Amino acid sequence: MKNPLTPKWLETASDLSALDARIWPRTAGRTERGEISIGSIPASELVRQFGTPLYVVDQEDFEARLMMAKRAFSDAASKIGTTAKTYYASKALLTTDVVRWVDQADLSIDVSTGGELAVALAAGIDGSRIGMHGNNKSLVEIGRAVSANVGAIVIDSELEIERIASIAGAQDKIQPVRLRVNTGVHAHTHEYLATAREDQKFGIALVDVEEMVEKIRSHSHLKFLGLHSHIGSQIFVVDGFLAAAERLLDVHAKLLINGEVPELNLGGGFGISYTQADRPQELSELATRIANAVAQKCEALGIPVPKLAFEPGRVIAGPAGITLYSVGTIKDVAISDQGPAATRKYVSVDGGMSDNARPALYEAEYSALIASRESNHEGALSRVVGKHCESGDIVVRHCVLPSDIAVNDLIAVPATGAYCFSLSSNYNFLPRPAVVAVKQGSAHLLVRAETEQDLLGRDAGYVPGEV
């Protein structure tokens, strides 16, 4: 009989050791001994070298997804007689090596802070292929972006027009800029992931766009590229993108009366599968439908089709990454206050909300499998939890794991390549895990694991050697 605590969307797989290709990296598989391997390296070998928790990135998958995204948008744009520029949204996962993968794939990259800009520049990517975001850019950050000849700075408020113009003038440069617009489109996503609603911090209201663009054009040290929109994250359907594009193009047409508007940037937010219940549309299909809608709207308005730009991040980094954990304790918890009496198995691992904050922040759902072996035991409704001093410290809220799961088993959580490392913290004084790239039997350290000594080293009151 099905456990009454099981949510309706959660299916119990016939094989609790099988890897769903929609969720796992493309090189993921099982060895002859039953271990999960990524990039031809068994989980136990990665753990032996780097410990747990451990972020593992399938470099081959990541690089393939970069090319897939670039091809999807370029092909869709070509069919409507224009071009598309693809920016990798670096907030999903950012290291200098990741930037180099982006550079080698000939994509651009977007950043939103001085720190992200510093990483991109340190990796050697040309400034012209960087887009700079942020709703509260400091003067120092703007100055650094202008000095680096950043290809576009996205203006998020009226104040930034004068700031960027002044700094560009002081450096005797002409800085290309976009204007971020709050289209009012409500994306089908979590409340805190929706970033184009009226009552939030990003962008300029549609009714104010013409006035803001007039101010941008009044400055000789600014070059207006076009409008920018980002309607949210983890979006499965195309409707929101189409509605945003139509609203932007109505204003875009009016702006053409007094000057050039060469580009239209429709942002990112394309969703991925975290569980077997998730059904995102293929990126190529989304790109084609968006491009066709842009072409139809431009024809109706009697205007040329602009160059397009997109900013995928999660759809590239997310499926390419997994996180490995070691099981510490297991307990069966009897629950009787949610209907018929039932039991949920709590599996505690050596990480938690410090390495994956998304379940706590967004009630995000994930999947999990035993990584160190296969099992043919029946399934048990389980919850994978962390070691933090918080009842909300949940890694995987709902999953079915083999009932024989045991202490010291390795657990793998897929689709953690995006935002998990980026959002990681030192809560409860836990050092952050290492990030490792694997490819064709070789493991390459992207970011080394922190140690307790690293954390103590930032404590001004710490005296080495004292107890």
LINHU-V402126 format. One record per residue. SS is DSSP state (A for helix, B for strand, O for the rest). PSI is psi in degrees with one decimal (* if undefined). Layout:
# LINHU-V402126
((SS | PSI) (SS | PSI))
This chain:
# LINHU-V402126
((O | 139.8) (O | 137.3) (O | 124.7) (O | -13.5) (O | -6.4) (O | 124.6) (O | 154.5) (O | -33.6) (O | -18.9) (O | 117.3) (O | 143.7) (O | 113.8) (O | 147.8) (O | -27.7) (O | 107.5) (O | 3.9) (O | -4.0) (O | 145.3) (O | 116.5) (O | 120.2) (O | -19.9) (O | -19.2) (O | -35.1) (O | 154.4) (O | 155.2) (O | -23.0) (O | 5.0) (O | 142.1) (B | -173.4) (B | 138.0) (O | 174.4) (O | -27.4) (O | -1.3) (O | 0.9) (O | 148.4) (B | 136.7) (B | 149.4) (B | 132.2) (O | 31.7) (O | 18.7) (B | 122.4) (B | 149.8) (A | -41.4) (A | -33.6) (A | -40.5) (A | -42.2) (A | -37.9) (A | -39.3) (A | -39.4) (A | -6.0) (O | -178.6) (O | 155.5) (O | 160.8) (B | 125.2) (B | 128.0) (B | 127.2) (B | 124.2) (B | 98.0) (A | -38.5) (A | -42.4) (A | -45.5) (A | -47.9) (A | -38.7) (A | -37.0) (A | -32.4) (A | -47.5) (A | -36.9) (A | -44.9) (A | -45.7) (A | -44.9) (A | -41.5) (A | -47.6) (A | -38.8) (A | -43.7) (A | -42.8) (A | -41.1) (A | -40.9) (A | -36.5) (O | -18.0) (O | 14.5) (O | 26.4) (O | -168.8) (O | 164.9) (B | 135.4) (B | 129.8) (B | 120.1) (B | 131.6) (B | 125.8) (B | 100.5) (O | -19.0) (O | -19.4) (O | -49.5) (O | 122.1) (O | 120.8) (O | 167.6) (A | -36.9) (A | -40.1) (A | -42.8) (A | -39.8) (A | -36.7) (A | -41.3) (A | -44.6) (A | -45.8) (A | -28.9) (O | -1.8) (O | 33.6) (O | 164.3) (B | 178.6) (B | 142.1) (B | 147.3) (B | 160.3) (O | 0.8) (O | 168.1) (A | -34.7) (A | -46.3) (A | -38.9) (A | -41.5) (A | -40.8) (A | -45.1) (A | -45.0) (A | -37.8) (A | -29.1) (O | -11.9) (O | 5.4) (O | 143.7) (O | 138.9) (A | -29.6) (A | -16.9) (A | 18.1) (B | 135.1) (B | 134.6) (B | 117.5) (O | -173.1) (O | 135.2) (O | -7.1) (O | 60.9) (O | 130.6) (O | 164.8) (A | -36.1) (A | -43.9) (A | -43.6) (A | -43.6) (A | -41.3) (A | -39.3) (A | -43.0) (A | -43.4) (A | -34.3) (O | 2.0) (O | 42.0) (O | 137.0) (O | -27.1) (B | 134.2) (B | 128.9) (B | 114.4) (B | 128.0) (O | -11.1) (O | 162.8) (A | -37.5) (A | -34.5) (A | -22.4) (A | -50.9) (A | -39.3) (A | -49.2) (A | -41.4) (A | -42.2) (A | -44.8) (A | -40.8) (A | -39.6) (A | -41.7) (A | -29.1) (O | 2.9) (O | 48.6) (O | 158.6) (O | 114.2) (B | 119.3) (B | 139.4) (B | 152.6) (B | 162.1) (B | 119.5) (B | 130.2) (B | 134.1) (B | 99.9) (O | -15.1) (O | 4.3) (O | 133.2) (O | 101.2) (O | 152.4) (O | 87.4) (O | -179.7) (O | 146.2) (A | -44.9) (A | -4.3) (A | -12.8) (O | 123.3) (O | 21.6) (O | 23.9) (O | 164.8) (O | -40.6) (O | 68.7) (O | 175.0) (O | -15.9) (O | 141.1) (O | 174.9) (B | 139.8) (B | 146.9) (A | -38.5) (A | -18.2) (A | -2.6) (A | -47.1) (A | -41.4) (A | -41.7) (A | -40.3) (A | -35.8) (A | -39.9) (A | -39.6) (A | -46.2) (A | -18.7) (O | -11.6) (O | 122.9) (O | -17.1) (O | 9.8) (B | 141.9) (B | 117.3) (B | 121.0) (B | -37.6) (B | -169.9) (B | 153.9) (B | 141.2) (O | 145.4) (O | 113.3) (O | -7.1) (O | -166.8) (O | 158.4) (O | 51.1) (B | 128.8) (O | -23.7) (O | 159.7) (O | -13.1) (A | -44.5) (A | -39.8) (A | -40.4) (A | -43.3) (A | -42.2) (A | -42.9) (A | -41.9) (A | -43.8) (A | -40.8) (A | -41.0) (A | -28.9) (A | -43.7) (A | -40.8) (A | -44.0) (A | -40.2) (A | -36.9) (A | -26.8) (A | -20.6) (A | -34.7) (A | 9.5) (O | 178.1) (O | 145.8) (O | 81.7) (O | -22.4) (B | 161.7) (B | 118.7) (B | 118.3) (O | 11.1) (O | -151.1) (O | -143.6) (O | 13.3) (B | 131.2) (O | 164.3) (O | 171.2) (O | 123.2) (O | -26.7) (O | 170.1) (O | -17.2) (O | -16.2) (O | 137.8) (O | 68.0) (O | 151.0) (O | 152.8) (O | 142.3) (A | -37.8) (A | -37.7) (A | -43.7) (A | -46.3) (A | -42.7) (A | -44.2) (A | -37.8) (A | -47.4) (A | -42.6) (A | -38.4) (A | -39.2) (A | -45.8) (A | -43.2) (A | -40.3) (A | -41.1) (A | -39.7) (A | -42.2) (A | -34.1) (A | -13.1) (O | 36.9) (O | 158.1) (O | 151.2) (O | 124.3) (O | 167.6) (B | 145.1) (B | 156.1) (B | 145.4) (B | 158.3) (O | 67.5) (O | 142.7) (O | -65.0) (A | -41.7) (A | -18.0) (A | -52.9) (A | -35.8) (O | -60.1) (O | -15.6) (O | -8.6) (B | 147.9) (B | 164.4) (B | 133.1) (B | 136.1) (B | 159.2) (B | 136.5) (B | 131.4) (B | -54.6) (B | 158.2) (B | 135.9) (B | 142.7) (B | 122.6) (B | 120.0) (B | 131.5) (B | 127.7) (O | -0.1) (O | 9.3) (O | 31.2) (O | -144.4) (O | 146.7) (O | 138.2) (B | 169.5) (B | 137.3) (B | 134.6) (B | 122.4) (B | 120.1) (B | 111.1) (B | 132.8) (B | 173.3) (O | 19.9) (O | -136.9) (O | -144.3) (O | -14.6) (O | -23.2) (O | -12.2) (O | 94.9) (O | -9.8) (A | -41.6) (A | -38.3) (A | -38.3) (A | -43.9) (A | 5.2) (O | 34.7) (O | 140.7) (O | 144.1) (O | 174.7) (O | 167.7) (O | 147.6) (B | 154.2) (B | 127.6) (O | -24.5) (O | -9.3) (O | 167.9) (O | 160.7) (O | 139.4) (O | 14.7) (O | 159.1) (O | 161.0) (B | 154.1) (B | 131.0) (B | 124.0) (B | 161.3) (B | 121.3) (B | 121.7) (B | 160.9) (O | -169.5) (O | 12.1) (O | 159.4) (O | 61.0) (O | 131.8) (O | -23.6) (O | 10.4) (O | 80.7) (B | 131.8) (B | -50.1) (B | 112.2) (B | -43.3) (B | 118.5) (B | 162.9) (B | 114.5) (B | 155.0) (B | 140.0) (O | -14.8) (O | 14.8) (O | 140.1) (O | 162.7) (O | 139.0) (O | -2.8) (O | 152.1) (B | 136.5) (B | 137.6) (B | 130.7) (B | 115.8) (B | 172.9) (O | 36.9) (O | 15.1) (O | -24.0) (O | 130.7) (O | -16.6) (O | -54.0) (O | -39.8) (O | -34.8) (O | 3.5) (O | 155.2) (O | 178.5) (O | 29.6) (A | 140.4) (A | 20.5) (A | 33.1) (O | 128.7) (O | 145.9) (O | 145.9) (O | 166.7) (B | 156.6) (B | 124.1) (B | 135.4) (B | 137.3) (B | 142.0) (B | 122.5) (O | 48.1) (O | 5.4) (B | 137.6) (B | 132.2) (B | 125.2) (B | 122.0) (B | -45.6) (B | 126.0) (O | 154.7) (O | 143.7) (O | 158.9) (O | 164.7) (A | -32.1) (A | -35.3) (A | -43.6) (A | -41.9) (A | -31.3) (O | -19.6) (O | -6.9) (O | 111.2) (O | -22.0) (O | -3.4) (O | 130.6) (O | 111.5) (O | 135.0) (O | -19.9) (O | 146.8) (O | *))
